Amino acid sequence: DSDLIQKTDERYRETLPNLPKGKGWITEHLVQYQGFWLTPNAALKILMWVQDHFKPRPTDIFLASFPKSGTTWLKALIFATVNRTRYGFADHPLLTTGPHDCFPFLDAHLQEKDRSRFDLDRDPKDVLVSKWLFLNKLRPKDLPPISLEEAFELFCQGISHYGPFWDHVLGYWEGSLETPEKILFLKYEDLKKEPLVVVKRLGDFLGYPFSLEEESKGVVEEIVKLCSFENLSTLEVNKVSEQKFSKDTIIDNRHFFRKGKVGDWKTYLTTEMVERLDEITYEKLLGSGLVF
Ligand code: A3P
């Protein structure tokens, strides 16, 4: 309804000038709204629209990962699990279509509905390194790259897309303790270590539990293999195609697949950085029962 949309546009225009500003990692600066750092155009405007007009249904599925904590991977796993009786593994859509097209972002496809919520999170040290390398690839060529020192400072201050990291993680962690049937909290590291166990848990949570017959036929293994870094990152679609998120945001699919390892932060972060980041994580998550 155009009246309602206009109202949200007005709210956006009135709110925006009064929000705290932080340095952007690509070009657009970030603004702090209700505690979190967002890009004004791509994120805040849409968030306001969602807050004002979006009515979730009981059957909706949301994936609420912190950027660079494994969104692409979990999108593929959820898509493959939910649709496993619809497609064969030999001609699966994931072999020819990027995970972000199979499982679109909320802002890109508000009409497509799934259910419940997931949260996928990851050691903040790996998130920082992954994000720093990723966003430098997205920066226009005529701008100098963001240095690791600068990225580190911004990340520690919480100024990063959808940050602070710790507030994001804690919100969903607490939510998952309060309503475990509605929020499933997953860690990248657990998914790496025991993919079969986690995917079975995913099936249960989604309401698509794997039957004994499926288990003995190796369906869980097939899904894990289909969505593995080794498989997805070598597919033509993920090597050469680009993903159009909006008019102005087009990203090469290959940027979503870098290394896919736990602990790659060791290659980049200094001892001082590690100590400071670990200290922040320890203090922020203290008493929550959550550890990375
Ligand atoms: P690295 O940069 O550490 O390699 P997001 O999808 O949220 O943007 O997260 C991107 C991170 O997930 C990148 O981490 C990427 O390599 C990793 N990743 C992508 N697909 C993966 C997969 N199938 N299995 C494991 N990790 C994956």
Residues whose N, C-alpha, C, O or C-beta is under 5 A from the ligand:
A	BS01	A3P	F66 P67 K68 S69 G70 T71 T72 W73 D126 S130 C227 S228 F229 L232 F256 F257 R258 K259 G260 K261
